[in-house]
Amino acid sequence: MSDPHDVVFTFSYETWTDAVARGMMRPPDRLLSRLLESPAVNKLLVANPFRWLPSYALRTLSRSRTRFPGSPTRVLHTPLRLHRADRANVSAVVRDYRAYDRSLERASERLGQSGPVVISANPIIAGFAPFDWAGGVTFYARDDWLSSPARQEYWHAYREAYRRIADRGVGVVAVSEQVLDRISPTGPSAVVPNGVEPAEWAGPVPTEPAWLAAIPGPRALYVGTLDSRLDVEGLAALARRRPDLSIILLGPQPEPGYLAAIRGIRSVYVHPSVGREELVAVMRNVDVCLLAHRTTPLTEAMSPLKVYEYLAAGCPVLAIDLPPVRRISERVLLTATVADFTDRLDEALALGPATEVDRLRFVADNSWESRHRTILGTAWASAGLSFPSFAQPPFPAAEPRGSR
């Protein structure tokens, strides 16, 4: 049996403060929550991405940062630099992330770690930081960064990072087979889709928020950032063909103008983001949920967290036909495009809410706890270790795929 081991965890582009502000709900946040409490972890170093020194100093003076639950064995570290953002030039990226690596090495030494397991949600860190002082490195690929339109400036750096990850035998845990194939790792690897937190979905149906109660049924819900992934033209077509259906878009709008095609349609309701408790209440009080994405290289490689949460809420789901969505559940009805949702809407509505037995079975079968067993097993394997049996949940879960 393996003893507890030291771990270094790095975010992608968010910080601890960001994770807390959004309710620790994204996949890397969930994994970090597990690491903070896991008996398999001896000393844990949590690393923010690079922060710009002047901004960090101002926030420190104003005490605007969220307090980390630190202890002698749990430490938060923030590497600092004098330029604000990552530079796109690969040679500059190499220099920057050697400096990031040295900063983490010093913090690890201060914590008294020995050959720690490194888990990074950032492809640049996993690919460019040498980590010669670590026991092993695993990249947690929650998206295909190389197909993200918002970060196109850095695509060449991501391409080089993927190459280095493969050449160095870095372990890779990816949310879909498509992401894993694009990286082509040579070290230990596993496909681990997104999951749900059972405690959030237990109990009777919560009371619906007042703003939701004012929207007539039947009600269809889309949850997520209202950006270029969303097929607004397809939703407009759905709204025109089924004016009896109230379509609710719930989430932040980084580019409000992007929704122009559906502005003014009376049956479409746009609502800003809400807290986790209210979000769960919304999902459990609508009639059908939507995965209303465009088909792009990015969406084809995603493991849509929202689909797992929709099903945990007991809702039937209308979704475009993407490889990671197939075979999640028979209650996910697939169509080629969002406009085609019209053809299966009545079928979805007829399914109605899942029975409590079926709903809770889905929650148990897709819990984050079972997902984390595979993620951490792969990370431990990347360091030549066996994940401790005392830290494993008391039910079976998929094993890492080993070296590819």
N, C-alpha and C positions, 0 to 999 in steps of 0.2 A: 504494500500500500504506500502510495506517495504521500509525503508530508505537505503541509501548506507551503505555497511558494510566493515569492515576491512578484508583484505585477506593476507595470507601467501602462496607464491608459491615456490615450490622447483623443481629444475631440477632432472633428473635421474643421469646420470654420466657425463653430459656435464656442461659447465659453460656458463654464459652470453657471454663471449668472443667467445666461440665455436659456439653458436647460431648465433651471428652476422656474424661470418666468413663464415658460410654456407648459409647466406641469410635469416635467420629466416624462414626456410622452413619446418622443421619437425613439426609434430603435437603439441608437447609441446611448441615449439617456437611460433606457430600460436596462441595458447591459451594465452600465456604470452602477445603477442602483443595486444590481445583483452582486457586483464586485465589492461594493462597500460593505455588504453584509455576509458575504460568502465565507464559510470556514476554510475553503480551499485557498484563500488569499491571506498571506502572512502580512507583508507590508505593501501598501498600495500608494503609488504616486500618480496623481491625476494631473494631467498637463493640459492647460489651455493652449490654443494656437498662439502664434506670435501676436502680441499687442503692441500698439504704437505707444512709445514711452510717454510723450506729453499727455495723451488722452488718459493713459493708465494712472499717471501721477495726479491728474485732476480728479479722477474718480476716487482715488485713494484718499485725497484730502477731503472730498465731499462725503466719503463713506457711503457711496452709492452702490457698491458691489454687494452681492448677496453672500452672506456668511457661509463658508464651507464647513461641514461637520467634521472638523479636523480632530486628530488625536495623535498620540505618539506613533501610530501605525497607519494613519490615513492623512495624507498631505496633498494640498493643492499647490501647483507650481505654475507661474505665468512667465514664459520667456518674453523678453522685451527687445525692441529694435527701434531704430531712428526713422525708418521709412514706414509709411502707413500700410501699404498693401503689398502683396506678393508681386514680384517682378516677373514679367512674362519670359524673359530671356533665360534659356536653360542653364547657361553658365552662372547666371546670377542666382538661380534657384539652387544650384549645387552649393554655392557659397553660403547662402542663407540657411539652408537646412543642415549643413555641417555645423553652423553656429547653434542652431536649434538643438541638434544632437548633443553638442558639448554642454549646453545649458541643462538638458535633462540628465546627462551623466553626472554633473556636479550635484544636482538635486537628489539623484538616486544615491550617491555616495553619502550625502548628509543624512539621508534617511536610514542609512545602514543596509541598503539592499545588496543582494548577491545574485548576479546573473538573472535579473528579472525577466519574466515573460512580458513582452511588449504587445499590446493590442492597440492598433491605430485605426480610426475611422477616416483618416485623411490619406488619399493616395500619394500625395507629394511627400508627406512624412514617411510613409511606409516604403516609398521607392527611393527617396534621396537621402534620408538620414542614415548614416552608416550603421549605428547601433552595434558596433564591435564589442561593446561592453555588456551587451544584453545576452540572455540565454537563447532567445529566439524571438522572431517578429511575426505577427499575423495582421493582415489587412482585413478589416471588416468593411466590405463593399456593399453599402446599403443602396447605392445607385450606380449607374454607369456614368461617371463624371465626364468621360470622353464624348458623350452625346448630349450634355447639358447645354442648351442654347445660352443660358445665363452666364456660362463660364467659358464661352467659345474662345476668348482671348488666351486661355491657358490649355487649350486642347493639345498643342504640341508638347507641353510639359507633362500632361497626363499620359500621353502616348509613351513618352520616355519613362515615366514612372512605372507604367504597366510593364514595359520591357525589363526594367531593372528588378521589379518584383518577381517576374518569372525567372530571370537569369540568376538571381540570388537565392532562389528556393524559398522565398518568403511564403508563409502560410496564407491562405486566402479563404475567408468565409464570405460568400456572396448570397444575396437575397434571391437570385434566380440563376438558372442554368445559362441564360444568355449572358449575364454579366461575367460569370466564371469563364465561359468560352472566349469572351473578348480579352480577358486577361491572360488566359492559358497558363495557369501557374504550374510550376514543377514541384513545389513543396506540398505539404499536407493541405487538403482543401475540402470544403463541404458546401453544399447548397442549403441554406437555412432561410426559409421565407419568414415574413413578419408574423407576429402573433398578437395575443391579447392578454390582458391582466385579469384573471378570474374575479378578483375582488370588485372590480369596477362594474361587472355585469351580473352580479348576484342580486337576489331579492326581487320583489314585485316591480311592476312597471312604475317608474316615478311619475309624479305629476308633471304635465307638460308646461313649459314656460308660457306666460301670458301672451307673448308676441306670437308664439306658434299656435296657440289656441285660436287666435284671431284669423288664421289662414284657413280657408275652407278646404275640405277634402274632396277627392282623394289627394294625398300629398306625396310628392316625390322629392327626395333629398339628395343633394350633392354636397359633400364636405371636403374642403381642401383649399389650397391657395388658388385663387381665381386668376390664373395666368395662361400662358401659351399652351399648356397641356389640355386645357378645357376647350371642347369643340362647341363654341358658342353658336355657330351657324346650325349645327345639328340640333342643339337645344331649341333654337328658334323654330326650326322645322317641326320638332316635337310639339312645341307650344301651339303652333298654328293648326296642326292636325288634331290635337287633343286639347281644346280650350277648357275642357272640364277638369283637367289635371293642374293642380298647383305645383309649380316647380320652385324649390327652395335651394338657393345657392348660399352656402354658409362657409365663410372664410375670409381671409385678408385679400385686399385688392392692391397688389403692387403697382398695377397699371390700370386705373379705373376706366380709361378709354377703351380697354380691350373688350369690355362688355357692351360696346355700342350696338351690336347686332340684336341684343335682347332688351335694351333699354326701351321702356314704353310698352312692353307686352304686359298686359294686366295680370296674367296668370303666373308671371315670373317674379319671385321675391328674393331680393339680395339682402343678406344679413351679415354683419361683421362677426368676427370670431367670438366664441364664448369659452368659458372655463370648462374643465373636463367634466365636472358633475352635470352641468347644464347640457353639454354636448351629448352625454350618455342619455339624458332625459329626452333630448330631441330625437335621437336615433330610435329610441324605443317607442316613440309616439307617432311615427309616420307610417305610411302604407307601403312604400317601396323606396329603395335607395339606388343611386346611380353611380356607375363608373363611366363618366361622360368624357373620356379623353379622346384626343386625336391619336391616330396610329403613327408613331414616330420611333426612331431608334431608341430614344429615351424611354418612352412608355412601353415599348416591346420588351424592355429588360427590367421593368419595375416589378416589385412584389407589393401591390397596392395595399398598404396598411388599412386603408378605409374599407376594403372589401371584407377583411377579417372582422373589423369592428361592426360593420353592417350586419354580418351574419351572427356575431355575438349578441347583437341587439334583437335578433329574431326576424329581421326584415328580409323579404325577397329582394334580389338584386338584378338590375338590368346593367349589363356591362358589354363594352366592345370586346371582340374576340382577340385577346392577347395571350401569348403562350403561358405566362406565369399565372393567369387567371383560370385557365382550364383545369378541371378536376379538383378545384377547391371544394365545391359543393354542388349538388343538383339544384340547389335553390339560387344559383347564379345562372341567369338566362343570357346567352351570348348572342350578339348581332354583329354584323360587319361594320356598321357605323352607328353613330348616335341617332341620326335621323331614322334609322331602322328600329329604334326602340318602340316606335308606334306599333309595329307588327307584333310585338310580344308583351305590350303593356297590360292588356287584359289578362293574359296568362299569368303575369307576375302578380297582379292584384288578386287573382283568384287563389293564389297560393296562401295568401294571408300570413299572419304571424306564425312562426315556428312553434311547435309545442314546447313546453318548458323542458321536457326530457331531452328532446332533440337539440334545443338551444344550448342547454348546459353541457351536453355531451360535446358539442362543437367547441365550446369554450375550453373544456378540459383537454380535448385532443389538440388544441392549438395554443396552449398556454405559453407565455414567455419562459416559464421555468423549463419546459422541455426544450425550447429552442436554445436556451442558454447552455444547457448541458452539451449540445453539439458544438456550439461556438467555443466554449472553454475547452472542450476536449481537443478540438483542432489546434487551439492556441498552445495548449500544453504539449501536444505532439510536435509542434513546430520547435519547441525547446527540448525535444527528446525526453519528455516526461509523460507519465500516465496521470490522467486526471483522477484525484482521490475518490475512492468509492464512497467515502462518508459524505462527500459533497454532492452526490448525485441524487436526483429526485427518485422517489420510490415507484416509478413507472417507466416503461421502456420509451426510448426516443431514438431517432435516427443516429447512426454512428457516422463519424467523419469518413470521407471517401478515401483518405490516405493520399499517397503521392500519385500524381497524374502522369 
